[in-house]
Amino acid sequence: MRRFLVGSLWLSLLGSSHALATSASTDIFCQKYPKALGCESKQASCAICHTAVPSLNAYGDDIKGALTGPIDATLIGALDKIEALDSDEDGASNITEIEHHSAPGNGSIKPEADAQLAYDPVIAMRRLRAIYCGNPASYEDLQKVKTAADPKAILHAELNKCLASPFWKGEALFRLADKKIQPLSAIGFGGNVVIADYRYDYRLFSYIMSDDHDVRELLSANYHIDESGARVEGVIARQEPAQVGQRIVIGGGQPLDPTRRAGMITTQWFLAFYTMFAPLPRNTASQTYREYLGMDIAKGEGLMPVANEPRDVDARNVKQADCAVCHSTLDPLSYAFSTYVGIETVQAFLFNSNGTYRATRQPWEAQGQLFGQPVTNLLDWATKARNSDPFKKNIANMFFKQALSRDPLPSEQGEFEALWKALPDDAYSANKLIHRLIETKAFGGKRS
C-alpha cells in the first residue's frame, strides 16, 4: 500500500556498526529533503528505509553502507553519496524519487510527473453518483452537467442530495466503518454469546461523518445515537437482560460513564472486542492507532520508541530484540487504555461491566505516550490524537480511497495535502472535505 505514514524516526539501521538511528536522524533527513513524503509535518516514515522494521529495504541498505561513523554525525554525508544511485532499480535516481514524493527503496513505486490531466465534470458526475448516491448517472444527468454554464455548481448540488440520502448515511458510511468496528454477529446483539451491541458503533460513526458534524468527535463524543437517529446522553441500559444457558448475554447498551468516553474507541463493543481479558490492551491501542491515525505498527508505521520501553509490565516477553522494536512504541500507546474494562465475566452478568472504566484495574494509566508526548489518561490521549496531522490525513485518505480505490499517487500529493490541511478551515466537516475532493483532478480528471 502506497502509504508512508508517519513515524517520528527510523528505528534502526540494524547490522550497522554505527548504532541505532535516533529521532535526530529524522530531523536531519527532513531538513535535507523537505519535499520527501512524510516530511511535510517534520515526520519521516519508517517505510522510506524499511520493508518491515527492523528489515531494511534497498535504500536503507545503501544508507547503511555509506555511513562512516555514528549515524547522526555521518548521515548527511551518506545521503549525499547515494543521491545519484537507483537503490530500488526502478529507473529513477534516489534524489528524483525523494523530490517527487516517491519511494527510493521500493521498485514497484515510481515517481510520476504531472499527468497533465484536465478536469472533466462528466467523469466527476459518473463517479459522484456511483459512490455517494449508490446508483449510476443517467443520460440526462450527464447532459445537464456537460452543457451547464457552471458544471461544478451542478456537481455540488447533486452531491448535497447524495450526502443527505439513506444510501450514504445507512449504507456507504456503514461500509467505511466496517474495518474500524469489525462486527462479529455471533457475539454482537442477538448472537449466541453477546458481549456488546455494535449497532451503537455504526450509528455513532454515521452521525459524526455526516451533516457537517465535527469528525474529531470520532475520538471525543460522549453521547450515542439511538435507532431513530437521535442523540442519547448518559448511560444506556442494555436491551436484553443477563442470560446464561443456550444463549449467553453478558453485555449491551452503553454502560460507560459519559465523563470517561472518547467516542468510537470507548464504546462497549470496541473495548470488549479488542481488549477482552488482556491486562494491557495492546490490541485496542494498535487498532485505534491504525484505524484512526492511519499507522499500522505491524507494518512498521508510526514507530516512536520511548526510552526504557518496553518494560514488559505484563510479563509477555516483549523485551527480546525482535519484539522490542515495535513494543517500545506499542506498550506506551496502550497504557492509557489499561483502566478500561474489556470482558470481565465475574461481574459482567450482574453489573454489565464490559466496556466500563475502573481506575484500579491496572496501575499504568498515566504512564503512556503518544507522538512522543506523555498522556495522563485516555481522554488526554484522544485529545492529542484527534487534533493531530495524522488524524486529518487519515480522514482525507479514507475518503480518497473510497472514491478511487487506492492511495494518492506521487503526482497527486499536492491535491491530497490540500484536502487534509483544509479540514480546520471547514470546521472538520466530512461533507465539506468530500465537496473539495470532487473538484480534484484525481477525482474528475482525464488525460488532456
Order of alpha helices (4+ residues) and beta strands (2+ residues): alpha-beta-beta-alpha-alpha-alpha-beta-alpha-alpha-alpha-alpha-beta-alpha-beta-beta-beta-alpha-alpha-alpha-alpha-beta-beta-alpha-alpha-alpha-alpha-alpha-beta
